Amino acid sequence: MKTYLVGGAIRDKLLGLEPGDRDHVVVGTTPEQMLAQGFKPVGRDFPVFLHPRTGEEYALARTERKSGRGYRGFVVDSDPSVTLEEDLARRDFTVNAIAQDEQGNLFDPLGGARDVQARILRHAGPAFVEDPLRVLRAARFMARFAGLGFTVAPETMALMREMAEGGELGELVPERVWQELARALRSATPSAFLRTLRDCGALAQVLPEVDALYGVPQRAEFHPEVDTGLHQEMVNDMAARLAPGDDTIGFAALTHDLGKALTPQNMLPKHIGHEQAGIAPLKALCERLKVPAAHRELAVMACREHLNVHRLNELRDATVLELLTRCDAFRKPERIAQLALVCETDKRGRLGSEDADYPQGRELQRLHAAALAVNARDLTETPLTGPEVGLALKKARLLAIQKARRPES
């Protein structure tokens, strides 16, 4: 029985990054022997165990054989005779196919360390094409590592195109697609996720609502980048900059402009009404990928309201209150800070505006705080009942917004 540290922990160490989870592979043993040593089984599809003291994952060395369509269509062999080299060969990318023994010696049969140094994301072997999820993983790794200079190897990109054309991406279950998307949105450069999928033809299959934005023109005086798809990439990178690791903000940023893909040709490059037009494709995307409710609710809110927030200073006091009410801002006050942040990513996700100030976000939160401070119990000395309470509360909140905007009035 031999144990090796494998995968991301070694890759990240070679990159000079703080290693994340430590995963291990065990060669020459059986599940029964692992259990006898106190390891706790957790693997559903193949033998994976948790160390009794550290809680780190230990998986038996295994090989995989394609037996059907999709990423679940595999037969797994974890016999004690499976070698370390055979286990590494079935991994996704060479940079993840490096092992280290307990004495610190590296085992790198596929040249992963060389590819780390060259900043190349290269598939580990021909079996790469058997798992369609690896297309999304490649894009997600690029979202994480593009800033370090990583590129996808040409031969790997060619395989990804073949996989996209073969239609197997349609076999992916929604939960796995969402998982990879959410991890990409938590990464430093989400735009690289979109570009990688688009370059191999997979974006149109996985996120057709987003893919449709590419090539759609916008008014150059507001969007010097012109192309809506490029704007979308910039907005998502801005979200990663302003709210690092927050996939709720990232998803709302990703979907705020979906309506622009539906603008009639004769109206371009204007996009009148794109806010409302974007809600239907956004809801369809959420339904298809089973997006969590909190992500969906903020995304719909940002899609519907982002132009209202941009022109906040032009809105009447009553319209500001209506906006807050639509957002359920008095029962869920945290939403307004989130909405303000998403709108800021939109405003600053444009050529030349990356470092621009966004006072509308602060003003929205200030007006919300003023209205939120109104307490129904303090409205009047005369007891109110039924609808009277709501009307009085609305009137008091409106007055609070008026005073916050015009203290002298």
N, C-alpha and C positions, 0 to 999 in steps of 0.2 A: 504494500500500500504506500503510495507516494502522493503528496499534496503539493499543489502549485497555486500561487496567486496568478490570476489571469485577467485579461480584458482592460476595462477602463482605468483601473487604478494604476496600472503600469503605463498605459498611454499618457495619462495626465501627468504622471511623474516625469516622463521623458519630455513633456511639453513645458515643464516647470510650473505646472498648476497644482493647486491643492487637490489631492486625490479625493474622490467621492467614496461611494460604497466599495468595499473590498469583497470581491468574489473569488472563489477558489474552485479548482477542479481536482477530483480525487481519482487516481488511476490504480487499478488492480484490486478493487474491493467490491463488495456486494451491499445491497441495502440492509441485509441482516447484520452484517458486521458494523455498519454505521450505527444502527440502532443499539447494538450491544455496547458501543462506546458512548452512548448517551446523546447522540445527535437526534434532533427532532425533525420528522419528515414534514415538508410543506409543499413539495412538488405535486402538481396534479397530472401533468402530461409526461413528466420524466422525473427520475429520482433527484430531488433537491432536499437538502437538510440544513438546519440551523445549528451552529456550534453551541454546545450546552453552556459555555461561559460568555463568549463574545457576541453571540447572536448573528455572526457573519454567515453568509451562504456558502455551502459546499455542495457542488453538483458532481455526480459521477460522470466520468468521461463517457462520451456517447458519440454515436454517429446517427445520421438521419437519412432516410430514404423516402423519396417522393412517392406518395400513394394516391393522391387526389388533387383537386383544385384548391386554391386558397392557401392561407398560411397555416391552417390546421391539418392539411393533407399530408402528414408525414408518419412514417413508422420509425420509432426510436429504438436504438440498440445500445444498452448501457452495460453490456457484458464486461466482466473484469479483464477480458483480453483486449478491449479497446485501448489503443495507445494514446499518449499525449498528442502526437503528431496528427492522428486521425481526428481527435477532438478539435484541435485548432483549425484543421482544414475545413470543418463544417461551419465555422464562424462567418460573420458577415463581411468584415473588412480586415485587411492585413494589420491595420493599427490596433485592432481589437484582438488579434490572434497572436499575442505575445504572452509567454508564461515565465514565471520566476519561481525557482525552488526555494526551499527553506534556508539555503545558504546564500541566497541573493544572486544566483546564476540565472541569466536570461536564456530562454529557449525561443528562438525566433525563426522557424523554418520557412516562413513566407516573406521575410524581409520587412516586417512591420515597422521595426525601429528605423530602417532606412526611409520608409515612407513618412514616418513622423517627422524626421529631419527635413525631408523634402516638401512637407506639407501637402501630401497627396492622399486623397481618400480613394482607395483602390479595393475592388472586391477580392475576397480571399480565394475564390475558386469558381469553377463552372457551376457549382450547385447554387450559386447566388441567385440565379434566375428562377429557382424553384419556390422562392418565398417572396410574394409580391409586397409584403410589409417592408422589405428591405429598401424598396424605392423611397418610401416615406422616411425610413431611418436615415438614408443617405441625405435627404433634404434636411432632416432635423439636425444631423451632425454638422451640416454646412451652416445652419443657423447658429450653432454654437461656436464653430471654429473658423468661419469665414474671416473674422477679424484678425485671426492669426496668420492669414495668408493661404489657407487651405483651398484647394481646387479638387474637383472630381476628375479622376483619371479618364482620358478619352474613351478607353475601352470599357470602363465601367458605365460611363454615360451612354455608350452604344447599347450595352445590355439593358439598361434602364428603359431606353426607348423601345427595345424589343418587347420588354415586359409590359409597357404601357399599351403598345399596339396589340398585344396578345389578349387584352381584355381581362387579365386575372385581377387587376386592381378592383374590379367590380365585385370580387369575392370577399374583400375585406369587410369584417364586421364593423359597424359604426363606432362601437366603443374603442376599437384599436385606432381607427382613423382619428377620432377625437383626442385620444391619448397622445398620439404623435404631434398633432396640431398644437395642443395645449403646451407640450414641452417645447415646441419650437417658439411659441409666443413668449415663453419664459426665458428664452435665450437672448443673447446680445444682439443678434442680427436676424430678425425674423424675415427680412426681405430676401435673404439667401435661401430660405426655405421655399418661398414662392418662386424665385427665379430658377432654382434647381428643378422643381416640379414642372415648371413651364418649359424649361429647356428640353426635358425628356418627354413632353407631351402628356404628363400625368395630371397637371393642375386642372385641365378641362374635365377630367374624370372624377377627381377627388373633390375639388372646389370649383365647379363650373360657374357659380355666381361671381366668384372673384376673377376667374380667368376671363370672363366676359368684359371686364373693365379695361383690359389691355387694348390699345389702339383707339380708345374712345377719347376724342379731344375735349379740352376744357378751354375757357377763356384765358388767354395768355396774360392778361393784366392781373388776374387773380392767381393764376397757376402758371408760372413761367416754365414749369416742367411739361405742361400741356397734356401729356398722356396720363389718363386717369389711373392706369395700372402702375406707372412710375410713381404717381402721387401716393397710391396705396402703399407701395413699398416704403416710401419715405415716412408715411404716417406710422407704420408699424415699427420702424426703427426708432422713431421719436418716442413711441410708447415704451419701447424697451429702455430708452434713455431716461425718461421721466418717471417711469414706474417699473423699475427692473424686477423681473421675476413675477409680475402680476399678470396672469393670463386672463383675468376678468377684464381689466383695462385693455389688454392686447386684443381680445376677441372683439370688443366693441369698436376699437380702432380699425380692425380688419374689415368690419362689415358696415361701417357708417355710410358709405357712399354706393352701396350696391344698386341703388336706383338709377345711377348714371348710365348703367349698361342698358337701361330700358328707354332712354331718351330717344324720341323719334329723330330720324336723320335730318329732317327739315328744320329742327330746332337747334341743332348743334352749331356752335360749341356751348350754347347756353343749356342749362339743365333745370329748367323751371319745374318745381314740384318733385324733384328727385328724392326729397326726404320721405314723403309719403309713399312714393313709388317703390322705395327700397324695402319697405316693411314686409311685403309679401315674399320676396325671395329670401329675405333674412329669416323669416319664420320657417320657410321650407327647408333652408339649410339646417336650422336648429332641430327641426323634426327629424331630418334624415340622419344627422350625426348624434342625435340624443344629447344635445348640449345641455349642461346643467341649468337649472332655472335661474340662478343668480346671474349667470353669464348672459342668458337670453334676455332677461328683463333689462339689464343695463344696455345691451346692444340695441334693443328696440328703442329705448329712450334716447340714446345718442343718435340713432338714425333719424328719428322724428324731430329732435330738438336742436341739432347742432347749429343750424343756421340762425335759429332764434337766439341762441347764446352768443353767436358771433355778433349779432346786431342788437345786443341787449340794451344798449343806451338809447336805441330808437323805439323800444317797446313802451307802451303805456303802462302805468302802474298796475292796472287791472290785468293786463296781459301777462305781466311778470308773475302775478299771483296765480293766474290760470296755469302758467307753465309749471310752477312749483306744485300745484295741486295735481296736475296730470302725472307728475313724477312721483306722487305719493310721498312728497318730501317731508310731511309732518308726522307720518307714521314711521318712515324709514329715512331719517335725516342724513344718513351717511351717503345716500345716493347723489346728493348734490355735489359734494366734493369729487366723487367719481365722474359725474357728468362733466364737471368743469375741466377735469384732467383730460378726458377723452377729447373734448372740444379743443383743448390746447394742442394736443397731438395733431389734430387736423390742421389747425392754423399754422403750426410750425413745421409741418411735414410738407414743405414746399421749397423750391429752389430760392435761396436768398432770405428765407424767413426762419432758418433753423435756430437762430439765437434771438428771435423777436420776443418782445414782451407780450403778455396776454392778459391785460387788465380785466377783460370781461369775466374771466374765471374767478378772480378775486371778488369782483363786484357781485356776481351771482351768489357767491357764498355769504357775502356781507348782507345782502338783502334777505337771503334765506334765514340767516341768523336773527335778523330783526323781526321777521314774521314769526319765527319759531319761538321767540321769547314771549309772545302773547299767550297768556294763560286764560283758559275759559272760565276758571273760577274767579278771576279778577275783573271780569267784563263789566259787571254792573251790580249795584246793591240790590236791585230788584230781581228776584228769582225768575229764571227763564225755563221754559219747557219745550220739548220737542224741536220743531224746525227753528224756533226762535234762537236756540243756542247756536246752531250752525250759521244762521244769518249774522248774528252778532259777532261771532268769531271771524267770519269772513270780512266783515266791515272793519274790525279791529286790526286784522292782519294787513288789510289794504292800507289803513292809516299808518301802520308801522313802516310799511314799504315807502309810503310817501314821505314820511319824516326822515327816513334813512337817506333818501335821494335828495331831499330838499329840506335840510334842517331848519331853514329860516321860515318855512311856510307854516 
